[in-house]
């Protein structure tokens, strides 16, 4: 068959013919996309293994989990092994027989984790693996994991349901990755293991608590003699509903005060924008007057973002005598307030950039002005609540 440059598009277009066939890649000699009679598409490397004087084949993995560029990189790595007298196909089989769960975890985090996961997520996965997966399952062969063994392991953690469910999710991703790399075959043993029910931690402050929090903010600003970075960061979270680290790592390059938009190029859900209500614009204008860093909320060392948002929030809550309220609950407060104002669900999700598979197609094309209008409406209610004014006026007037 004629060599072609294999791309996502032309690989997706390949159809099963009723018999196995291979399409050679024009960029990497020996690399093929193999299509089975059932339509399964796999990357295969053909190479000459001189010590045995014969042609060998290495299955790299399946498409679309492995895209063309990644397949080429792995093929080149295998060729390097061959040039050093190592048979990558035999090595892979031996590795599959020998890999323990602990060894697979380390390889998974080094391969998938560092490439595919954000740093915070990678840290969470690593801590979960070290604390909950390796101690009980680490010595098992990855091939010996069964649904029954996983279910027993998960049940033993019933006193910590949230942590147990996270550990099960990490183990499931590990097993899917292991199957992709042929460290184990068969179905994912985590499938069918029921998750524990988790009590929701989300909490929304009532009007009285918001009034106390607002007073604590004003008192803290007065005591500091200025609007400090952590105070301003927390106020922006309240006014926009953004996530803590989205606000903390906000740079002036990504703020357009005139357009009333702030951009988050690398958020939890990708590149997103938030509308800036009038109160948020005023906060940013005040900070811009004394701008001393590329960061909107710089730390004492101006070349890094502020690192005292959490401790400042704890101090605010102590002063306001409010217990059990997390910074992330401020985001839920924004969304709950929007719901009480009868703002539509799709517009709330668009304004908060909280995508779901079911809803994303419905709100991706909403105009920025619609998001700004919604943000203004929510902000007015929250600002009044922080000043001790009830929500009723705003709700009835809207």
BALOBA-1460 file (C-alpha; in Angstrom, 3 decimals):
// residues 398
<rec num="1" residu="x" x="0.000" y="0.000" z="0.000"/>
<rec num="2" residu="x" x="1.234" y="3.503" z="-0.812"/>
<rec num="3" residu="x" x="2.823" y="5.446" z="2.051"/>
<rec num="4" residu="x" x="0.860" y="8.470" z="3.272"/>
<rec num="5" residu="x" x="1.400" y="11.029" z="5.978"/>
<rec num="6" residu="x" x="-0.948" y="9.721" z="8.655"/>
<rec num="7" residu="x" x="-2.977" y="12.465" z="10.337"/>
<rec num="8" residu="x" x="-5.934" y="12.424" z="12.725"/>
<rec num="9" residu="x" x="-8.230" y="13.267" z="9.847"/>
<rec num="10" residu="x" x="-7.183" y="10.561" z="7.409"/>
<rec num="11" residu="x" x="-6.849" y="7.942" z="10.158"/>
<rec num="12" residu="x" x="-10.413" y="8.686" z="11.279"/>
<rec num="13" residu="x" x="-11.532" y="8.248" z="7.656"/>
<rec num="14" residu="x" x="-10.110" y="4.712" z="7.376"/>
<rec num="15" residu="x" x="-12.910" y="2.123" z="7.291"/>
<rec num="16" residu="x" x="-12.835" y="-1.644" z="8.015"/>
<rec num="17" residu="x" x="-12.877" y="-3.830" z="4.888"/>
<rec num="18" residu="x" x="-13.675" y="-7.198" z="6.414"/>
<rec num="19" residu="x" x="-10.023" y="-8.185" z="6.682"/>
<rec num="20" residu="x" x="-6.976" y="-6.817" z="8.490"/>
<rec num="21" residu="x" x="-4.908" y="-4.240" z="6.578"/>
<rec num="22" residu="x" x="-2.106" y="-1.770" z="7.314"/>
<rec num="23" residu="x" x="-1.413" y="1.743" z="6.032"/>
<rec num="24" residu="x" x="2.287" y="2.767" z="6.135"/>
<rec num="25" residu="x" x="3.270" y="6.198" z="7.428"/>
<rec num="26" residu="x" x="5.406" y="8.296" z="5.072"/>
<rec num="27" residu="x" x="7.209" y="10.141" z="7.885"/>
<rec num="28" residu="x" x="8.405" y="7.251" z="10.049"/>
<rec num="29" residu="x" x="9.635" y="4.188" z="8.197"/>
<rec num="30" residu="x" x="8.201" y="0.987" z="9.602"/>
<rec num="31" residu="x" x="5.241" y="2.662" z="11.320"/>
<rec num="32" residu="x" x="1.799" y="1.474" z="10.232"/>
<rec num="33" residu="x" x="-1.807" y="2.141" z="11.179"/>
<rec num="34" residu="x" x="-3.439" y="-1.276" z="11.364"/>
<rec num="35" residu="x" x="-7.207" y="-1.627" z="10.916"/>
<rec num="36" residu="x" x="-8.832" y="-4.858" z="12.120"/>
<rec num="37" residu="x" x="-11.950" y="-6.433" z="10.535"/>
<rec num="38" residu="x" x="-13.939" y="-5.049" z="13.473"/>
<rec num="39" residu="x" x="-12.596" y="-1.523" z="12.854"/>
<rec num="40" residu="x" x="-10.094" y="-1.362" z="15.740"/>
<rec num="41" residu="x" x="-7.217" y="0.933" z="14.747"/>
<rec num="42" residu="x" x="-3.765" y="0.242" z="16.199"/>
<rec num="43" residu="x" x="-0.276" y="1.629" z="15.697"/>
<rec num="44" residu="x" x="2.241" y="-1.065" z="14.732"/>
<rec num="45" residu="x" x="5.996" y="-0.758" z="14.199"/>
<rec num="46" residu="x" x="7.747" y="-3.219" z="11.889"/>
<rec num="47" residu="x" x="11.491" y="-3.548" z="12.468"/>
<rec num="48" residu="x" x="14.383" y="-5.859" z="11.603"/>
<rec num="49" residu="x" x="15.916" y="-7.447" z="14.692"/>
<rec num="50" residu="x" x="19.471" y="-8.326" z="13.635"/>
<rec num="51" residu="x" x="20.417" y="-10.618" z="16.598"/>
<rec num="52" residu="x" x="17.650" y="-13.013" z="15.566"/>
<rec num="53" residu="x" x="17.804" y="-12.205" z="11.871"/>
<rec num="54" residu="x" x="14.082" y="-11.734" z="11.499"/>
<rec num="55" residu="x" x="11.302" y="-9.193" z="11.124"/>
<rec num="56" residu="x" x="9.537" y="-8.234" z="14.365"/>
<rec num="57" residu="x" x="6.379" y="-6.261" z="15.113"/>
<rec num="58" residu="x" x="5.614" y="-3.999" z="18.073"/>
<rec num="59" residu="x" x="2.082" y="-2.854" z="18.861"/>
<rec num="60" residu="x" x="2.424" y="0.689" z="20.170"/>
<rec num="61" residu="x" x="-1.217" y="1.267" z="21.082"/>
<rec num="62" residu="x" x="-4.631" y="2.155" z="19.734"/>
<rec num="63" residu="x" x="-5.985" y="5.213" z="17.963"/>
<rec num="64" residu="x" x="-7.469" y="7.666" z="19.015"/>
<rec num="65" residu="x" x="-5.916" y="7.249" z="22.477"/>
<rec num="66" residu="x" x="-2.523" y="7.591" z="20.766"/>
<rec num="67" residu="x" x="-2.487" y="10.287" z="18.102"/>
<rec num="68" residu="x" x="-0.137" y="10.200" z="15.066"/>
<rec num="69" residu="x" x="2.571" y="12.479" z="16.510"/>
<rec num="70" residu="x" x="2.740" y="10.465" z="19.739"/>
<rec num="71" residu="x" x="2.871" y="7.211" z="17.757"/>
<rec num="72" residu="x" x="5.828" y="8.552" z="15.761"/>
<rec num="73" residu="x" x="7.662" y="9.538" z="18.951"/>
<rec num="74" residu="x" x="7.158" y="6.093" z="20.464"/>
<rec num="75" residu="x" x="8.205" y="4.436" z="17.206"/>
<rec num="76" residu="x" x="11.436" y="6.460" z="17.129"/>
<rec num="77" residu="x" x="12.100" y="5.516" z="20.750"/>
<rec num="78" residu="x" x="11.629" y="1.826" z="19.905"/>
<rec num="79" residu="x" x="13.966" y="2.161" z="16.920"/>
<rec num="80" residu="x" x="16.613" y="3.606" z="19.210"/>
<rec num="81" residu="x" x="16.283" y="0.499" z="21.399"/>
<rec num="82" residu="x" x="16.678" y="-1.728" z="18.340"/>
<rec num="83" residu="x" x="19.856" y="0.129" z="17.345"/>
<rec num="84" residu="x" x="21.268" y="-0.784" z="20.774"/>
<rec num="85" residu="x" x="20.422" y="-4.451" z="20.351"/>
<rec num="86" residu="x" x="17.239" y="-4.384" z="22.425"/>
<rec num="87" residu="x" x="14.056" y="-5.997" z="21.156"/>
<rec num="88" residu="x" x="11.257" y="-3.605" z="22.272"/>
<rec num="89" residu="x" x="8.524" y="-6.162" z="21.480"/>
<rec num="90" residu="x" x="10.030" y="-8.824" z="23.769"/>
<rec num="91" residu="x" x="10.812" y="-6.223" z="26.407"/>
<rec num="92" residu="x" x="7.196" y="-5.067" z="26.379"/>
<rec num="93" residu="x" x="5.900" y="-8.624" z="26.876"/>
<rec num="94" residu="x" x="8.304" y="-9.230" z="29.760"/>
<rec num="95" residu="x" x="7.346" y="-5.932" z="31.310"/>
<rec num="96" residu="x" x="3.665" y="-6.806" z="31.076"/>
<rec num="97" residu="x" x="4.319" y="-10.071" z="32.913"/>
<rec num="98" residu="x" x="6.447" y="-8.427" z="35.590"/>
<rec num="99" residu="x" x="4.740" y="-5.095" z="36.312"/>
<rec num="100" residu="x" x="3.272" y="-4.690" z="39.771"/>
<rec num="101" residu="x" x="0.579" y="-2.140" z="40.529"/>
<rec num="102" residu="x" x="3.199" y="0.030" z="42.251"/>
<rec num="103" residu="x" x="5.477" y="-0.064" z="39.203"/>
<rec num="104" residu="x" x="2.551" y="0.667" z="36.894"/>
<rec num="105" residu="x" x="1.515" y="3.604" z="39.089"/>
<rec num="106" residu="x" x="4.978" y="5.157" z="38.837"/>
<rec num="107" residu="x" x="5.082" y="4.731" z="35.072"/>
<rec num="108" residu="x" x="1.514" y="6.022" z="34.704"/>
<rec num="109" residu="x" x="2.272" y="9.192" z="36.676"/>
<rec num="110" residu="x" x="5.534" y="9.759" z="34.796"/>
<rec num="111" residu="x" x="3.989" y="9.145" z="31.373"/>
<rec num="112" residu="x" x="0.320" y="10.152" z="31.442"/>
<rec num="113" residu="x" x="0.486" y="12.353" z="34.537"/>
<rec num="114" residu="x" x="3.251" y="14.751" z="33.610"/>
<rec num="115" residu="x" x="1.999" y="15.117" z="30.040"/>
<rec num="116" residu="x" x="-1.789" y="15.128" z="30.420"/>
<rec num="117" residu="x" x="-2.518" y="16.402" z="33.941"/>
<rec num="118" residu="x" x="-2.304" y="19.873" z="35.412"/>
<rec num="119" residu="x" x="0.270" y="20.188" z="38.248"/>
<rec num="120" residu="x" x="-2.357" y="20.369" z="41.004"/>
<rec num="121" residu="x" x="-4.175" y="17.298" z="39.653"/>
<rec num="122" residu="x" x="-0.891" y="15.404" z="39.302"/>
<rec num="123" residu="x" x="-0.066" y="16.198" z="42.933"/>
<rec num="124" residu="x" x="-3.505" y="14.927" z="44.006"/>
<rec num="125" residu="x" x="-3.087" y="11.713" z="41.970"/>
<rec num="126" residu="x" x="0.387" y="11.131" z="43.382"/>
<rec num="127" residu="x" x="-0.722" y="11.632" z="46.991"/>
<rec num="128" residu="x" x="-3.720" y="9.339" z="46.477"/>
<rec num="129" residu="x" x="-1.554" y="6.636" z="44.902"/>
<rec num="130" residu="x" x="1.040" y="6.770" z="47.662"/>
<rec num="131" residu="x" x="-1.488" y="6.801" z="50.502"/>
<rec num="132" residu="x" x="-4.328" y="4.599" z="49.247"/>
<rec num="133" residu="x" x="-3.302" y="2.506" z="46.247"/>
<rec num="134" residu="x" x="0.275" y="1.380" z="46.785"/>
<rec num="135" residu="x" x="0.019" y="0.251" z="50.457"/>
<rec num="136" residu="x" x="-2.768" y="-2.297" z="49.771"/>
<rec num="137" residu="x" x="-2.446" y="-3.108" z="46.070"/>
<rec num="138" residu="x" x="1.142" y="-2.159" z="45.233"/>
<rec num="139" residu="x" x="2.633" y="-5.679" z="45.362"/>
<rec num="140" residu="x" x="-0.056" y="-7.242" z="43.199"/>
<rec num="141" residu="x" x="0.692" y="-7.842" z="39.534"/>
<rec num="142" residu="x" x="-1.257" y="-5.344" z="37.452"/>
<rec num="143" residu="x" x="-2.561" y="-8.337" z="35.495"/>
<rec num="144" residu="x" x="-3.933" y="-9.922" z="38.707"/>
<rec num="145" residu="x" x="-6.270" y="-7.046" z="39.539"/>
<rec num="146" residu="x" x="-9.886" y="-8.211" z="39.416"/>
<rec num="147" residu="x" x="-13.180" y="-6.455" z="40.026"/>
<rec num="148" residu="x" x="-13.612" y="-8.463" z="43.238"/>
<rec num="149" residu="x" x="-10.197" y="-7.422" z="44.587"/>
<rec num="150" residu="x" x="-10.869" y="-3.786" z="43.696"/>
<rec num="151" residu="x" x="-14.309" y="-3.926" z="45.347"/>
<rec num="152" residu="x" x="-12.850" y="-5.341" z="48.583"/>
<rec num="153" residu="x" x="-10.077" y="-2.722" z="48.599"/>
<rec num="154" residu="x" x="-12.594" y="0.074" z="48.007"/>
<rec num="155" residu="x" x="-14.959" y="-1.213" z="50.711"/>
<rec num="156" residu="x" x="-12.138" y="-1.285" z="53.277"/>
<rec num="157" residu="x" x="-11.990" y="2.509" z="52.936"/>
<rec num="158" residu="x" x="-15.676" y="3.036" z="53.756"/>
<rec num="159" residu="x" x="-14.851" y="5.347" z="56.674"/>
<rec num="160" residu="x" x="-13.371" y="7.826" z="54.200"/>
<rec num="161" residu="x" x="-15.897" y="7.788" z="51.314"/>
<rec num="162" residu="x" x="-14.669" y="10.842" z="49.432"/>
<rec num="163" residu="x" x="-11.020" y="9.763" z="49.529"/>
<rec num="164" residu="x" x="-11.997" y="6.178" z="48.638"/>
<rec num="165" residu="x" x="-13.958" y="7.337" z="45.591"/>
<rec num="166" residu="x" x="-11.054" y="9.490" z="44.432"/>
<rec num="167" residu="x" x="-8.681" y="6.533" z="44.836"/>
<rec num="168" residu="x" x="-11.044" y="4.352" z="42.791"/>
<rec num="169" residu="x" x="-11.140" y="6.988" z="40.041"/>
<rec num="170" residu="x" x="-7.329" y="7.185" z="39.951"/>
<rec num="171" residu="x" x="-7.029" y="3.386" z="39.883"/>
<rec num="172" residu="x" x="-9.552" y="3.238" z="37.039"/>
<rec num="173" residu="x" x="-7.528" y="5.701" z="34.980"/>
<rec num="174" residu="x" x="-4.394" y="3.693" z="35.755"/>
<rec num="175" residu="x" x="-6.026" y="0.477" z="34.506"/>
<rec num="176" residu="x" x="-7.264" y="2.146" z="31.323"/>
<rec num="177" residu="x" x="-3.750" y="3.468" z="30.695"/>
<rec num="178" residu="x" x="-2.249" y="0.019" z="31.435"/>
<rec num="179" residu="x" x="-4.601" y="-1.622" z="28.939"/>
<rec num="180" residu="x" x="-3.711" y="0.988" z="26.331"/>
<rec num="181" residu="x" x="-0.008" y="0.213" z="26.826"/>
<rec num="182" residu="x" x="-0.668" y="-3.530" z="26.979"/>
<rec num="183" residu="x" x="0.509" y="-3.908" z="30.576"/>
<rec num="184" residu="x" x="-2.772" y="-5.711" z="31.159"/>
<rec num="185" residu="x" x="-5.524" y="-7.077" z="28.937"/>
<rec num="186" residu="x" x="-9.270" y="-7.377" z="29.371"/>
<rec num="187" residu="x" x="-11.812" y="-5.034" z="30.878"/>
<rec num="188" residu="x" x="-11.110" y="-2.346" z="33.433"/>
<rec num="189" residu="x" x="-11.548" y="-4.062" z="36.847"/>
<rec num="190" residu="x" x="-12.841" y="-0.817" z="38.377"/>
<rec num="191" residu="x" x="-15.932" y="-0.833" z="36.194"/>
<rec num="192" residu="x" x="-18.999" y="-1.901" z="38.117"/>
<rec num="193" residu="x" x="-17.568" y="-1.113" z="41.558"/>
<rec num="194" residu="x" x="-20.186" y="1.136" z="43.201"/>
<rec num="195" residu="x" x="-19.011" y="4.474" z="44.574"/>
<rec num="196" residu="x" x="-19.811" y="5.542" z="48.122"/>
<rec num="197" residu="x" x="-22.410" y="8.235" z="48.662"/>
<rec num="198" residu="x" x="-20.695" y="11.525" z="49.517"/>
<rec num="199" residu="x" x="-22.216" y="14.286" z="51.598"/>
<rec num="200" residu="x" x="-22.053" y="17.557" z="49.723"/>
<rec num="201" residu="x" x="-19.588" y="20.016" z="51.222"/>
<rec num="202" residu="x" x="-20.945" y="23.013" z="49.339"/>
<rec num="203" residu="x" x="-22.297" y="25.754" z="51.557"/>
<rec num="204" residu="x" x="-23.855" y="29.093" z="50.695"/>
<rec num="205" residu="x" x="-23.803" y="31.873" z="53.321"/>
<rec num="206" residu="x" x="-27.102" y="33.464" z="54.329"/>
<rec num="207" residu="x" x="-27.766" y="37.200" z="54.154"/>
<rec num="208" residu="x" x="-26.643" y="37.751" z="57.748"/>
<rec num="209" residu="x" x="-23.346" y="35.960" z="57.162"/>
<rec num="210" residu="x" x="-22.707" y="37.909" z="53.966"/>
<rec num="211" residu="x" x="-23.299" y="41.151" z="55.863"/>
<rec num="212" residu="x" x="-20.790" y="40.081" z="58.529"/>
<rec num="213" residu="x" x="-18.264" y="39.062" z="55.873"/>
<rec num="214" residu="x" x="-18.677" y="42.423" z="54.127"/>
<rec num="215" residu="x" x="-18.023" y="44.265" z="57.397"/>
<rec num="216" residu="x" x="-14.951" y="42.093" z="58.043"/>
<rec num="217" residu="x" x="-13.615" y="43.017" z="54.591"/>
<rec num="218" residu="x" x="-14.111" y="46.730" z="55.233"/>
<rec num="219" residu="x" x="-12.506" y="46.500" z="58.664"/>
<rec num="220" residu="x" x="-9.524" y="44.569" z="57.266"/>
<rec num="221" residu="x" x="-8.988" y="47.123" z="54.493"/>
<rec num="222" residu="x" x="-9.227" y="49.950" z="57.012"/>
<rec num="223" residu="x" x="-6.722" y="48.256" z="59.323"/>
<rec num="224" residu="x" x="-4.276" y="47.694" z="56.448"/>
<rec num="225" residu="x" x="-4.689" y="51.246" z="55.191"/>
<rec num="226" residu="x" x="-5.119" y="49.962" z="51.629"/>
<rec num="227" residu="x" x="-6.778" y="47.349" z="49.479"/>
<rec num="228" residu="x" x="-4.284" y="44.479" z="49.787"/>
<rec num="229" residu="x" x="-3.755" y="41.844" z="47.106"/>
<rec num="230" residu="x" x="-5.415" y="38.969" z="49.013"/>
<rec num="231" residu="x" x="-8.420" y="41.102" z="49.997"/>
<rec num="232" residu="x" x="-8.880" y="42.282" z="46.415"/>
<rec num="233" residu="x" x="-8.432" y="38.725" z="45.108"/>
<rec num="234" residu="x" x="-11.191" y="37.452" z="47.397"/>
<rec num="235" residu="x" x="-13.489" y="40.308" z="46.389"/>
<rec num="236" residu="x" x="-12.972" y="39.466" z="42.709"/>
<rec num="237" residu="x" x="-13.911" y="35.845" z="43.412"/>
<rec num="238" residu="x" x="-17.128" y="36.995" z="45.104"/>
<rec num="239" residu="x" x="-18.012" y="39.404" z="42.289"/>
<rec num="240" residu="x" x="-17.238" y="37.115" z="39.323"/>
<rec num="241" residu="x" x="-17.679" y="33.570" z="40.628"/>
<rec num="242" residu="x" x="-14.233" y="32.586" z="39.345"/>
<rec num="243" residu="x" x="-12.065" y="29.918" z="40.958"/>
<rec num="244" residu="x" x="-9.410" y="30.842" z="43.526"/>
<rec num="245" residu="x" x="-6.359" y="30.028" z="41.423"/>
<rec num="246" residu="x" x="-7.898" y="31.614" z="38.330"/>
<rec num="247" residu="x" x="-8.033" y="34.883" z="40.259"/>
<rec num="248" residu="x" x="-4.712" y="34.432" z="42.049"/>
<rec num="249" residu="x" x="-2.795" y="33.855" z="38.799"/>
<rec num="250" residu="x" x="-4.564" y="36.606" z="36.855"/>
<rec num="251" residu="x" x="-2.149" y="38.858" z="34.929"/>
<rec num="252" residu="x" x="-2.823" y="42.341" z="33.599"/>
<rec num="253" residu="x" x="-2.258" y="41.059" z="30.061"/>
<rec num="254" residu="x" x="-5.472" y="39.071" z="30.431"/>
<rec num="255" residu="x" x="-7.626" y="41.894" z="31.782"/>
<rec num="256" residu="x" x="-9.570" y="44.217" z="29.466"/>
<rec num="257" residu="x" x="-11.210" y="46.776" z="31.714"/>
<rec num="258" residu="x" x="-12.841" y="48.665" z="28.845"/>
<rec num="259" residu="x" x="-14.415" y="45.500" z="27.400"/>
<rec num="260" residu="x" x="-15.160" y="44.309" z="30.973"/>
<rec num="261" residu="x" x="-13.669" y="40.882" z="30.338"/>
<rec num="262" residu="x" x="-10.909" y="38.885" z="32.016"/>
<rec num="263" residu="x" x="-9.347" y="35.916" z="30.262"/>
<rec num="264" residu="x" x="-8.035" y="32.766" z="31.887"/>
<rec num="265" residu="x" x="-5.839" y="31.079" z="29.237"/>
<rec num="266" residu="x" x="-5.149" y="27.864" z="31.169"/>
<rec num="267" residu="x" x="-8.023" y="27.141" z="33.511"/>
<rec num="268" residu="x" x="-9.411" y="23.836" z="34.777"/>
<rec num="269" residu="x" x="-11.677" y="23.754" z="31.691"/>
<rec num="270" residu="x" x="-9.286" y="25.286" z="29.137"/>
<rec num="271" residu="x" x="-9.161" y="28.865" z="27.852"/>
<rec num="272" residu="x" x="-12.137" y="30.819" z="29.215"/>
<rec num="273" residu="x" x="-13.401" y="34.352" z="29.905"/>
<rec num="274" residu="x" x="-15.318" y="35.933" z="32.772"/>
<rec num="275" residu="x" x="-17.467" y="39.021" z="32.558"/>
<rec num="276" residu="x" x="-16.449" y="41.850" z="34.900"/>
<rec num="277" residu="x" x="-19.384" y="43.452" z="36.730"/>
<rec num="278" residu="x" x="-19.132" y="47.120" z="37.679"/>
<rec num="279" residu="x" x="-17.948" y="46.357" z="41.221"/>
<rec num="280" residu="x" x="-15.134" y="44.154" z="39.896"/>
<rec num="281" residu="x" x="-14.134" y="46.864" z="37.396"/>
<rec num="282" residu="x" x="-13.842" y="49.364" z="40.248"/>
<rec num="283" residu="x" x="-11.624" y="46.985" z="42.232"/>
<rec num="284" residu="x" x="-9.348" y="46.452" z="39.214"/>
<rec num="285" residu="x" x="-9.153" y="50.182" z="38.483"/>
<rec num="286" residu="x" x="-8.011" y="50.835" z="42.050"/>
<rec num="287" residu="x" x="-5.331" y="48.174" z="41.759"/>
<rec num="288" residu="x" x="-4.215" y="49.408" z="38.335"/>
<rec num="289" residu="x" x="-3.504" y="52.862" z="39.772"/>
<rec num="290" residu="x" x="-0.764" y="51.334" z="41.934"/>
<rec num="291" residu="x" x="0.257" y="48.582" z="39.507"/>
<rec num="292" residu="x" x="3.699" y="47.202" z="40.415"/>
<rec num="293" residu="x" x="3.774" y="43.782" z="38.771"/>
<rec num="294" residu="x" x="2.518" y="41.814" z="35.792"/>
<rec num="295" residu="x" x="0.276" y="40.035" z="38.311"/>
<rec num="296" residu="x" x="-3.006" y="41.658" z="39.252"/>
<rec num="297" residu="x" x="-2.618" y="40.319" z="42.801"/>
<rec num="298" residu="x" x="1.153" y="40.195" z="43.451"/>
<rec num="299" residu="x" x="2.725" y="38.886" z="46.616"/>
<rec num="300" residu="x" x="5.272" y="40.700" z="48.758"/>
<rec num="301" residu="x" x="7.743" y="39.574" z="46.119"/>
<rec num="302" residu="x" x="6.136" y="41.270" z="43.153"/>
<rec num="303" residu="x" x="7.344" y="38.670" z="40.653"/>
<rec num="304" residu="x" x="4.976" y="36.007" z="42.044"/>
<rec num="305" residu="x" x="1.213" y="35.978" z="42.796"/>
<rec num="306" residu="x" x="0.036" y="36.497" z="46.359"/>
<rec num="307" residu="x" x="0.278" y="33.405" z="48.504"/>
<rec num="308" residu="x" x="-1.826" y="34.581" z="51.456"/>
<rec num="309" residu="x" x="-5.356" y="34.301" z="50.065"/>
<rec num="310" residu="x" x="-6.240" y="31.290" z="52.245"/>
<rec num="311" residu="x" x="-4.917" y="32.777" z="55.493"/>
<rec num="312" residu="x" x="-6.654" y="36.087" z="54.728"/>
<rec num="313" residu="x" x="-9.944" y="34.270" z="54.142"/>
<rec num="314" residu="x" x="-9.600" y="32.422" z="57.454"/>
<rec num="315" residu="x" x="-9.019" y="35.758" z="59.200"/>
<rec num="316" residu="x" x="-12.091" y="37.257" z="57.507"/>
<rec num="317" residu="x" x="-14.238" y="34.319" z="58.603"/>
<rec num="318" residu="x" x="-12.965" y="34.545" z="62.186"/>
<rec num="319" residu="x" x="-13.725" y="38.263" z="62.302"/>
<rec num="320" residu="x" x="-17.187" y="37.657" z="60.819"/>
<rec num="321" residu="x" x="-17.773" y="34.669" z="63.147"/>
<rec num="322" residu="x" x="-18.658" y="32.518" z="60.133"/>
<rec num="323" residu="x" x="-17.731" y="28.847" z="60.303"/>
<rec num="324" residu="x" x="-17.321" y="26.137" z="57.670"/>
<rec num="325" residu="x" x="-17.268" y="28.437" z="54.645"/>
<rec num="326" residu="x" x="-14.574" y="27.667" z="52.071"/>
<rec num="327" residu="x" x="-13.263" y="30.032" z="49.413"/>
<rec num="328" residu="x" x="-14.754" y="27.744" z="46.749"/>
<rec num="329" residu="x" x="-18.159" y="28.245" z="48.394"/>
<rec num="330" residu="x" x="-17.993" y="31.864" z="47.186"/>
<rec num="331" residu="x" x="-18.223" y="30.498" z="43.657"/>
<rec num="332" residu="x" x="-21.295" y="28.469" z="44.649"/>
<rec num="333" residu="x" x="-22.731" y="31.611" z="46.236"/>
<rec num="334" residu="x" x="-22.430" y="33.412" z="42.898"/>
<rec num="335" residu="x" x="-24.187" y="30.589" z="41.074"/>
<rec num="336" residu="x" x="-26.910" y="30.231" z="43.714"/>
<rec num="337" residu="x" x="-27.599" y="33.965" z="43.656"/>
<rec num="338" residu="x" x="-27.861" y="33.862" z="39.872"/>
<rec num="339" residu="x" x="-30.363" y="31.023" z="40.155"/>
<rec num="340" residu="x" x="-32.462" y="32.951" z="42.679"/>
<rec num="341" residu="x" x="-32.586" y="35.835" z="40.190"/>
<rec num="342" residu="x" x="-34.087" y="33.459" z="37.590"/>
<rec num="343" residu="x" x="-31.083" y="33.760" z="35.265"/>
<rec num="344" residu="x" x="-31.249" y="30.832" z="32.846"/>
<rec num="345" residu="x" x="-29.204" y="27.693" z="33.504"/>
<rec num="346" residu="x" x="-27.242" y="27.870" z="30.228"/>
<rec num="347" residu="x" x="-26.324" y="31.509" z="30.891"/>
<rec num="348" residu="x" x="-25.218" y="30.711" z="34.458"/>
<rec num="349" residu="x" x="-22.998" y="27.902" z="33.161"/>
<rec num="350" residu="x" x="-21.606" y="30.200" z="30.478"/>
<rec num="351" residu="x" x="-20.917" y="33.011" z="32.931"/>
<rec num="352" residu="x" x="-19.219" y="30.639" z="35.380"/>
<rec num="353" residu="x" x="-17.411" y="28.624" z="32.682"/>
<rec num="354" residu="x" x="-18.597" y="25.451" z="34.376"/>
<rec num="355" residu="x" x="-18.930" y="23.190" z="31.341"/>
<rec num="356" residu="x" x="-20.864" y="19.943" z="31.194"/>
<rec num="357" residu="x" x="-21.154" y="17.571" z="28.274"/>
<rec num="358" residu="x" x="-24.908" y="17.982" z="28.195"/>
<rec num="359" residu="x" x="-24.956" y="21.757" z="28.295"/>
<rec num="360" residu="x" x="-21.787" y="23.005" z="26.635"/>
<rec num="361" residu="x" x="-23.173" y="22.986" z="23.098"/>
<rec num="362" residu="x" x="-26.049" y="25.179" z="24.227"/>
<rec num="363" residu="x" x="-24.034" y="28.055" z="25.657"/>
<rec num="364" residu="x" x="-20.665" y="28.265" z="23.909"/>
<rec num="365" residu="x" x="-21.936" y="30.956" z="21.510"/>
<rec num="366" residu="x" x="-23.565" y="33.245" z="24.077"/>
<rec num="367" residu="x" x="-22.505" y="36.860" z="23.630"/>
<rec num="368" residu="x" x="-20.106" y="38.407" z="26.132"/>
<rec num="369" residu="x" x="-22.647" y="41.192" z="26.719"/>
<rec num="370" residu="x" x="-25.183" y="38.664" z="27.986"/>
<rec num="371" residu="x" x="-22.590" y="37.392" z="30.454"/>
<rec num="372" residu="x" x="-21.809" y="40.972" z="31.522"/>
<rec num="373" residu="x" x="-25.493" y="41.727" z="32.106"/>
<rec num="374" residu="x" x="-25.851" y="38.592" z="34.232"/>
<rec num="375" residu="x" x="-22.674" y="39.421" z="36.159"/>
<rec num="376" residu="x" x="-23.917" y="42.952" z="36.876"/>
<rec num="377" residu="x" x="-27.218" y="41.637" z="38.191"/>
<rec num="378" residu="x" x="-25.609" y="39.075" z="40.500"/>
<rec num="379" residu="x" x="-22.950" y="41.542" z="41.622"/>
<rec num="380" residu="x" x="-25.501" y="44.138" z="42.682"/>
<rec num="381" residu="x" x="-27.259" y="41.606" z="44.893"/>
<rec num="382" residu="x" x="-24.025" y="40.312" z="46.447"/>
<rec num="383" residu="x" x="-22.659" y="43.819" z="46.968"/>
<rec num="384" residu="x" x="-25.831" y="44.870" z="48.770"/>
<rec num="385" residu="x" x="-25.699" y="41.700" z="50.875"/>
<rec num="386" residu="x" x="-22.102" y="42.457" z="51.850"/>
<rec num="387" residu="x" x="-23.269" y="45.925" z="52.908"/>
<rec num="388" residu="x" x="-26.042" y="44.399" z="54.967"/>
<rec num="389" residu="x" x="-28.874" y="45.195" z="52.545"/>
<rec num="390" residu="x" x="-31.357" y="42.315" z="51.959"/>
<rec num="391" residu="x" x="-31.818" y="40.512" z="48.637"/>
<rec num="392" residu="x" x="-35.547" y="41.187" z="48.396"/>
<rec num="393" residu="x" x="-35.252" y="44.604" z="46.732"/>
<rec num="394" residu="x" x="-33.079" y="43.298" z="43.903"/>
<rec num="395" residu="x" x="-35.149" y="40.173" z="43.327"/>
<rec num="396" residu="x" x="-38.435" y="42.040" z="43.048"/>
<rec num="397" residu="x" x="-36.992" y="44.840" z="40.924"/>
<rec num="398" residu="x" x="-35.559" y="42.365" z="38.373"/>
